[in-house]
């Protein structure tokens, strides 16, 4: 299997899909203190509802089903937001590593310090950068 190419921040699309926008909004709301207060109030109101339903088994089935569905949906939404956040951080780290690599190549070209070339190769191997992703298209060292 071929490796998926690493995207640099300038190559990442700024278009966000409908689900991603919805998940981002849900994560934004769910991370607020007001949402937590709402959940506590909901539980406070829900707890005495056992008195209204005579059949405890039915009541437990309804509550368990509802909480399972809500939890499942929230995990899916929050995981989407977390994955996009992780990808954004990774793209930024790739850009920093690429810039550092280019600086090291530039320094190696302008000095007699040849150990920098080995360090550049090691840096690129460590973060998975390839020669074609360089910000300076005049890279001497390629992996």
C-alpha positions as CSV (number, residue, x, y, z in Angstrom):
1,X,0.0,0.0,0.0
2,X,1.3,3.5,-0.9
3,X,1.6,6.1,1.8
4,X,-0.9,8.9,1.8
5,X,1.0,12.1,0.9
6,X,1.4,14.7,3.7
7,X,-0.4,17.9,3.0
8,X,1.2,21.2,3.8
9,X,-1.0,24.0,5.3
10,X,-1.2,25.9,2.0
11,X,-2.5,22.7,0.3
12,X,-5.4,22.1,2.8
13,X,-8.7,23.2,1.5
14,X,-10.5,25.9,3.4
15,X,-13.8,24.5,2.4
16,X,-15.6,22.8,5.3
17,X,-18.5,20.4,4.6
18,X,-22.0,20.6,6.2
19,X,-21.3,17.8,8.6
20,X,-18.0,19.3,9.7
21,X,-19.7,22.6,10.3
22,X,-22.4,20.9,12.3
23,X,-19.9,18.9,14.3
24,X,-17.9,22.0,15.0
25,X,-20.9,23.9,16.2
26,X,-22.0,20.9,18.4
27,X,-18.5,20.7,19.9
28,X,-18.5,24.4,20.5
29,X,-21.8,24.3,22.3
30,X,-21.0,21.0,24.2
31,X,-17.8,22.5,25.6
32,X,-19.5,25.4,27.3
33,X,-20.3,25.6,31.0
34,X,-23.9,26.6,30.1
35,X,-24.4,23.2,28.3
36,X,-23.2,21.4,31.4
37,X,-25.6,23.4,33.6
38,X,-28.4,22.5,31.1
39,X,-27.4,18.8,31.4
40,X,-27.5,18.9,35.2
41,X,-30.9,20.6,35.1
42,X,-32.2,18.0,32.7
43,X,-31.1,15.2,35.0
44,X,-32.7,17.0,37.9
45,X,-36.0,17.2,36.1
46,X,-35.7,13.7,34.7
47,X,-34.9,11.9,38.0
48,X,-38.4,12.3,39.5
49,X,-40.0,11.1,36.3
50,X,-39.9,7.6,37.7
51,X,-42.9,8.5,39.9
52,X,-45.0,9.2,36.8
53,X,-44.3,5.9,35.2
54,X,-45.6,2.9,37.2
55,X,-43.6,0.3,35.3
56,X,-40.0,0.7,36.3
57,X,-38.7,-1.6,33.6
58,X,-40.3,0.5,30.9
59,X,-38.9,3.7,32.5
60,X,-35.4,2.2,32.6
61,X,-35.6,1.0,29.0
62,X,-36.7,4.4,27.8
63,X,-33.9,6.2,29.7
64,X,-31.2,3.7,28.8
65,X,-32.1,3.8,25.1
66,X,-32.2,7.6,25.1
67,X,-28.9,8.1,26.9
68,X,-27.2,5.5,24.7
69,X,-28.4,7.2,21.5
70,X,-27.4,10.7,22.7
71,X,-24.0,9.4,23.9
72,X,-23.3,7.7,20.6
73,X,-24.2,10.8,18.6
74,X,-22.1,13.1,20.8
75,X,-19.1,10.8,20.5
76,X,-19.4,10.8,16.7
77,X,-19.7,14.6,16.6
78,X,-16.9,15.2,19.1
79,X,-14.6,12.7,17.4
80,X,-15.1,14.5,14.1
81,X,-14.1,17.8,15.7
82,X,-11.1,16.2,17.4
83,X,-9.9,14.5,14.2
84,X,-10.0,17.8,12.3
85,X,-8.2,19.6,15.1
86,X,-5.5,16.9,15.1
87,X,-5.1,17.2,11.3
88,X,-4.8,21.0,11.6
89,X,-2.0,20.7,14.2
90,X,-0.2,18.1,12.1
91,X,-0.3,20.3,9.0
92,X,1.2,23.2,11.1
93,X,3.9,20.9,12.5
94,X,4.7,19.7,9.0
95,X,5.1,23.3,7.9
96,X,7.4,24.1,10.8
97,X,9.5,21.0,10.2
98,X,9.7,21.9,6.5
99,X,10.8,25.4,7.2
100,X,13.4,24.2,9.7
101,X,14.6,21.7,7.1
102,X,14.9,24.5,4.5
103,X,16.8,26.7,6.9
104,X,19.2,23.8,7.7
105,X,19.8,23.2,4.0
106,X,20.4,26.9,3.5
107,X,22.9,26.9,6.4
108,X,24.6,23.8,5.1
109,X,25.0,25.5,1.6
110,X,26.5,28.6,3.1
111,X,28.9,26.9,5.6
112,X,31.3,24.1,5.7
113,X,29.0,22.3,8.2
114,X,28.1,19.1,6.4
115,X,26.6,17.5,9.5
116,X,23.6,19.6,8.8
117,X,22.8,17.6,5.6
118,X,22.6,14.4,7.7
119,X,20.4,16.3,10.2
120,X,18.1,17.5,7.4
121,X,17.7,13.9,6.2
122,X,17.0,12.7,9.7
123,X,14.4,15.5,10.3
124,X,12.6,14.8,7.0
125,X,12.6,11.0,7.8
126,X,11.3,11.7,11.3
127,X,8.3,13.7,10.2
128,X,7.7,12.1,6.8
129,X,8.5,15.1,4.7
130,X,9.4,14.5,1.1
131,X,11.5,16.6,-1.2
132,X,8.6,17.9,-3.3
133,X,7.0,19.5,-0.2
134,X,9.8,21.9,0.4
135,X,8.9,25.5,0.7
136,X,12.1,26.5,-1.1
137,X,11.9,24.7,-4.4
138,X,15.7,24.8,-4.5
139,X,16.4,22.0,-2.0
140,X,19.8,20.2,-2.3
141,X,19.0,17.4,0.1
142,X,16.1,15.0,-0.8
143,X,15.0,11.8,0.8
